[in-house]
């Protein structure tokens, strides 16, 4: 259930107050973000209020782009100018491999890769766990839920200022476990949770969309 919650909060979905026959819907993180790499012209961006999603109907795999340092710098700069300080680079495992490759290739524009070699036998190191950008350090965090998501999650990289994003739970329904009526030897239970994404400063974050698979 928590995996499903995480995936939903990272999606490109708008909020919905619900009705007599429909459930309420929390907006996904993407719909709060308006800072992004401007290299894609086939998108219409969200309104930053959780009420309008990114429209990428025209963005297909034929115009998808490989992840570059220039894209990340553009998005990071926009968030920084707006007062944000992104400290987490959140991306799928597939995109994490691409990011590590940026630091391991001579054409990426990255400066020297530095790391501490642990004691013991020599190790073949191909992973990059942090990015010291021009506007501050970011922890590089691969999210397995994004690899299992839709076109949006698998092809988007988020730059998040963790001070201004979180989850709000309604009342005591934070994964509340309640017993149900016993049936024979079975003792069933159910889990209740009502939550919403809280983005207190949308301009503090950024993203890079429509990347190659």
C-alpha positions in Angstrom: 0.0 0.0 0.0 2.8 2.4 0.8 4.4 1.6 -2.5 1.2 2.6 -4.3 1.0 5.8 -2.2 4.5 6.8 -3.2 3.9 6.1 -6.9 0.7 8.1 -6.9 2.4 11.1 -5.2 5.1 11.2 -7.9 2.6 11.0 -10.8 1.3 13.7 -13.2 -2.3 13.6 -11.9 -4.5 16.5 -10.7 -6.4 16.9 -7.5 -10.1 16.0 -7.4 -12.5 16.9 -4.6 -14.5 13.8 -5.3 -18.2 13.3 -5.2 -21.0 11.0 -4.2 -19.7 8.2 -6.5 -16.0 9.2 -6.9 -13.1 9.1 -4.4 -11.0 12.2 -3.6 -7.7 12.4 -5.4 -4.5 14.0 -4.2 -2.5 15.9 -6.9 0.8 14.4 -7.9 4.1 16.3 -7.3 4.5 17.0 -11.0 1.4 19.2 -11.1 2.9 21.6 -8.5 6.1 22.2 -10.4 6.7 24.9 -13.0 10.5 25.0 -13.0 11.9 22.7 -15.7 14.5 22.2 -18.4 13.1 24.2 -21.4 14.6 22.0 -24.0 11.2 20.3 -24.8 8.7 22.4 -26.7 6.0 19.8 -27.0 4.8 20.2 -23.5 2.3 22.6 -21.9 3.4 23.0 -18.3 1.3 22.7 -15.2 -0.2 25.7 -13.4 1.7 24.9 -10.2 -1.5 24.6 -8.2 -2.2 20.9 -8.5 -5.2 21.5 -10.8 -3.6 21.2 -14.2 -1.3 18.4 -15.3 1.6 18.6 -17.7 0.2 18.0 -21.2 2.6 15.7 -23.1 0.3 14.3 -25.6 2.6 15.4 -28.4 5.8 14.3 -26.7 6.5 10.8 -27.9 9.4 8.5 -27.7 10.6 9.9 -31.1 11.4 13.2 -29.4 12.6 11.9 -26.1 16.1 13.1 -25.0 19.0 11.5 -23.2 19.7 12.9 -19.8 22.4 15.6 -19.8 24.1 17.8 -17.2 22.9 20.9 -19.1 19.2 19.8 -18.5 19.8 19.3 -14.8 21.7 22.7 -14.5 18.8 24.5 -16.2 16.2 23.1 -14.0 18.3 23.5 -10.8 19.0 27.1 -11.7 15.4 27.9 -12.1 14.5 26.5 -8.7 17.4 28.4 -7.1 16.4 31.7 -8.7 13.0 31.3 -7.2 14.4 30.8 -3.7 14.6 27.0 -3.6 17.6 24.9 -2.7 17.0 21.4 -4.2 18.9 18.8 -2.1 17.5 15.6 -3.6 17.7 14.3 -7.1 14.9 11.7 -7.3 14.9 9.5 -10.3 14.2 5.9 -11.5 16.9 3.2 -11.3 17.2 3.4 -15.1 17.8 7.1 -14.9 20.2 6.6 -12.0 22.4 4.6 -14.3 22.3 7.4 -16.8 23.2 10.0 -14.2 26.2 7.9 -13.0 27.3 7.6 -16.6 27.4 11.5 -16.9 30.2 11.5 -14.3 32.1 8.6 -15.8 32.3 9.9 -19.4 34.6 12.6 -20.6 32.0 14.3 -22.7 29.5 15.1 -19.9 31.1 18.3 -18.8 31.4 17.0 -15.2 34.5 17.8 -13.3 36.7 15.3 -11.5 34.8 12.5 -9.8 36.0 12.1 -6.2 35.4 9.3 -3.8 36.8 7.5 -0.8 38.1 4.0 -1.6 37.0 1.6 1.2 39.6 -0.6 2.8 40.2 -4.1 1.5 40.3 -5.3 -2.0 40.1 -2.9 -4.9 36.6 -2.2 -6.1 35.2 -1.3 -9.5 33.2 1.8 -8.8 30.5 3.0 -11.3 28.0 4.6 -9.0 27.6 8.3 -8.2 25.6 9.0 -5.0 25.9 12.8 -4.8 26.0 15.9 -7.1 27.8 19.0 -6.0 26.1 21.5 -8.2 26.8 25.2 -8.7 23.8 25.9 -6.4 24.5 23.4 -3.6 24.8 19.6 -3.0 22.1 17.1 -4.0 21.7 13.5 -2.8 21.1 11.2 -5.8 18.2 8.9 -4.8 17.0 6.1 -7.1 13.3 5.3 -6.5 12.2 1.7 -7.5 8.5 2.8 -7.7 9.4 5.2 -10.5 10.7 2.2 -12.6 7.3 0.6 -12.2 5.3 3.7 -13.0 3.8 5.2 -16.1 5.4 7.0 -19.0 5.7 10.0 -16.7 7.6 8.4 -13.7 10.0 6.4 -15.8 11.1 9.3 -18.0 11.2 12.2 -15.4 13.9 13.4 -13.0 12.8 15.5 -10.0 14.9 18.1 -8.2 13.3 18.4 -4.8 13.9 20.8 -1.9 12.9 18.5 0.9 12.0 21.4 3.2 8.9 22.2 1.2 7.3 18.9 0.5 5.7 16.2 2.6 2.6 14.1 3.2 -0.4 15.1 5.3 -2.6 12.4 6.9 -6.2 13.0 7.8 -6.9 12.5 11.4 -5.5 9.2 12.7 -5.7 7.5 9.4 -2.0 7.0 9.0 -2.0 3.4 7.9 -4.6 2.5 10.6 -5.0 -1.3 11.0 -8.5 -2.4 12.1 -9.8 -6.0 12.7 -12.8 -7.2 10.8 -15.3 -9.9 11.7 -13.7 -13.3 12.3 -14.5 -16.0 9.7 -13.7 -19.5 10.9 -10.0 -19.6 11.7 -9.3 -16.5 9.6 -8.8 -13.2 11.4 -9.0 -10.6 8.6 -7.9 -7.0 9.0 -8.0 -3.9 6.7 -5.7 -0.9 6.5 -7.1 2.6 6.3 -5.2 5.7 5.1 -6.3 9.1 3.9 -3.5 11.4 2.9 -2.6 14.3 0.6 0.6 15.7 -0.8 1.7 18.9 0.8 3.9 21.2 -1.3 4.3 24.4 0.6 6.6 26.1 -1.9 6.1 24.8 -5.5 8.8 27.1 -7.0 11.4 25.5 -4.8 11.4 22.4 -6.9 12.1 21.5 -10.6 12.0 18.6 -13.0 13.4 17.3 -16.3 10.7 15.4 -18.3 10.5 13.3 -21.5 13.8 11.4 -21.2 14.7 8.4 -23.2 13.8 5.0 -21.7 
